[in-house]
Amino acid sequence: MRPQFSGTGIRAHTRHMISRRVTRSPFTTSTNHPLPQQETVEKELSYIVTKFPPVAHAFAYGSGVFPQSAKTSTGSSVHPNAPQAITQMQGGNQKMIDFIFGVSCAEEWHERNLQQNPHHYGALGSLGKRAVARVQELGAGVYFNPFVTVSGTLIKYGVVSMDTLCRDLTSWDTLYLAGRLQKPTRTVYGDPRVQEANQVNLSSAVNVALLLLPERFAEPDLYATIAGISYLGDPRMSVGGDDPRKVQNMIEHQLDDFRRLYSPYLSGIENVLSIGYQGKLQQCMDPMVRGHIVRNLPSAFRENLYSSYCKKYNTASDAQSCNSEELYKSPHYNIDIQIAGDTCLSQQIQQAIRKTVRWPSFAQSIKSAVTAGVARSWRYAREKRRKATLGTR
C-alpha cells in the first residue's frame, strides 16, 4: 500500500515536521540517555574547552569522538598524555579530536586567544587579531588551528562566528558547518540559538535525503544519504584527499548514534511507512507531496536548485520567477510540483549540493593551508592521504 499523505507536508521547521507523535514508528530508535563513560568523556572535553577564552557554543565531531572503524587493542598513539576516558573511548585507534567553537565576536576572541595560546597560530597570528578575524571570514568562515596539544590531548579547533554558524544551519549557504552537524556530534557547550537552528538543519537533511532516495529504501540508506550530503562537492573526496569509504564506515559503526540523532524528526513523518520487516521503508512519491518538500528546502540551497531548473527550462519568464523570492511567498506551487515530478530530480539536487559545497570547501582548504603553516598543513594533508589509501584497500 502506498503511503498516504495528509496535512501540509514536511515543513522546514521542526514544529511542522513533527506535527504529531505516532505510537509505532517505522524507524528503529534507541535510548538517548548518556552512559557513565560518555559522561566522563564529556567532562574531559569540557575541560579542554576551558583552556580557551569563553565560547558561546562548542561541539566535538568526527572520528576522534565517534568511531569509524573497529577498535583495536594496539595502535598508534597520537596523544602525548590524554586522560583515561579519552584513550578508552578511542581504544587502539587514537585520533586527533576536532572541535568547533562558536564565538560572538571573532576579533575579540582571537585577541584573547593570541594572548593565551599564541603558539597555536602560524605566521598569520603575528599580524594580530584583525588580520586573523578577516581571514576567518573567507571561504566557509572558519579559522582552524590543527595539531594543538591541550591537556595531553591532540586536537584541532575551528573558530566561527555565531551568525555564520546559525546562517549555514538554517539556509545551507555553504553546508560546511551544517554538514558536520548532520552527523553525530558531542555538544560541549550548548547555545539555544544554535540548538534551534540545528533542528531546522536536521529536518532539512531528512527532506533532502527523501528527495534523493527512491520510493523504497532501507533505514541505513537514509542515514547514509544524509551523511553523504556534505561530501558530494568536497574536492578532497575527488582527489583522493580522504577515505572514499568514509560514509560507509560511519553508518556501519555509528548506526545507533544516527538513530538517536534523527528519531525525534522521523517518528511523526506521515508520508513514510514501513513495509514488512528489517527496516524496509516506502515513501510517497506524489509530486504534490514532494513539492511541499521542495518549497521548504533551506533558502540558499533552494535558490541553487531553482537556478539549475531555470537553466533546464531555459526561458526568461521561468528564470525570473525561479530566482524571485516572491515565488516562495506565492500560494501557487506550480514550479515546485514540476520540479518534484521531474525524473532527473535526484541528479539536479546532487548538482545543487555540489554547487553549494565546492567553492567554500575549496577556499577553506586553501585558507587552512595558509593559516596552519607549512609544517602542520603538510602533516594534516599526509594524514588525510593515509586515510584515503587505507580506505581503497
C-alpha positions, 0 to 999 in steps of 0.5 A, a space after each residue: 500500500 502506498 503511503 498516504 499523505 495528509 496535512 501540509 507536508 514536511 515543513 522546514 521547521 521542526 514544529 511542522 515536521 513533527 506535527 504529531 507523535 505516532 505510537 509505532 514508528 517505522 524507524 528503529 530508535 534507541 535510548 538517548 540517555 548518556 552512559 557513565 563513560 560518555 559522561 566522563 568523556 564529556 567532562 574531559 572535553 569540557 575541560 579542554 574547552 576551558 583552556 580557551 577564552 569563553 565560547 558561546 557554543 562548542 561541539 566535538 565531531 568526527 572520528 576522534 569522538 565517534 568511531 569509524 572503524 573497529 577498535 583495536 587493542 594496539 595502535 598508534 598513539 597520537 596523544 602525548 598524555 590524554 586522560 583515561 576516558 579519552 584513550 578508552 573511548 578511542 581504544 587502539 585507534 587514537 585520533 586527533 579530536 576536532 572541535 568547533 567553537 562558536 564565538 560572538 565576536 571573532 576579533 575579540 576572541 582571537 585577541 584573547 586567544 593570541 594572548 593565551 595560546 599564541 603558539 597555536 597560530 602560524 605566521 598569520 597570528 603575528 599580524 594580530 587579531 584583525 588580520 586573523 578575524 578577516 581571514 576567518 571570514 573567507 571561504 566557509 568562515 572558519 579559522 582552524 588551528 590543527 595539531 594543538 596539544 591541550 591537556 595531553 590531548 591532540 586536537 584541532 579547533 575551528 573558530 566561527 562566528 555565531 551568525 555564520 554558524 546559525 546562517 549555514 544551519 538554517 539556509 545551507 549557504 555553504 553546508 560546511 558547518 551544517 554538514 558536520 552537524 548532520 552527523 553525530 556530534 558531542 555538544 560541549 557547550 550548548 547555545 539555544 540559538 544554535 540548538 534551534 537552528 540545528 533542528 531546522 538543519 536536521 529536518 532539512 537533511 531528512 527532506 533532502 535525503 527523501 528527495 534523493 532516495 527512491 520510493 523504497 529504501 532501507 533505514 541505513 540508506 537514509 542515514 547514509 544519504 544524509 551523511 553523504 550530503 556534505 561530501 558530494 562537492 568536497 574536492 578532497 573526496 575527488 582527489 583522493 584527499 580522504 577515505 572514499 569509504 568514509 560514509 560507509 564506515 560511519 553508518 556501519 559503526 555509528 548506526 545507533 548514534 544516527 538513530 538517536 540523532 534523527 528519531 525525534 524528526 522521523 517518528 511523526 513523518 506521515 508520508 513514510 511507512 514501513 513495509 514488512 520487516 528489517 527496516 524496509 521503508 516506502 515513501 510517497 512519491 506524489 509530486 504534490 507531496 514532494 513539492 511541499 518538500 521542495 518549497 521548504 528546502 533551506 533558502 540558499 540551497 533552494 535558490 541553487 536548485 531553482 537556478 539549475 531548473 531555470 537553466 533546464 527550462 531555459 526561458 526568461 519568464 521561468 528564470 525570473 520567477 525561479 530566482 524571485 523570492 516572491 515565488 516562495 511567498 506565492 500560494 501557487 506551487 506550480 514550479 515546485 510540483 514540476 520540479 518534484 515530478 521531474 525524473 532527473 530530480 535526484 541528479 539536479 539536487 546532487 548538482 545543487 549540493 555540489 554547487 553549494 559545497 565546492 567553492 567554500 570547501 575549496 577556499 577553506 582548504 586553501 585558507 587552512 593551508 595558509 593559516 596552519 603553516 607549512 609544517 602542520 598543513 603538510 602533516 594534516 594533508 599526509 594524514 588525510 592521504 593515509 586515510 584515503 589509501 587505507 580506505 581503497 584497500 
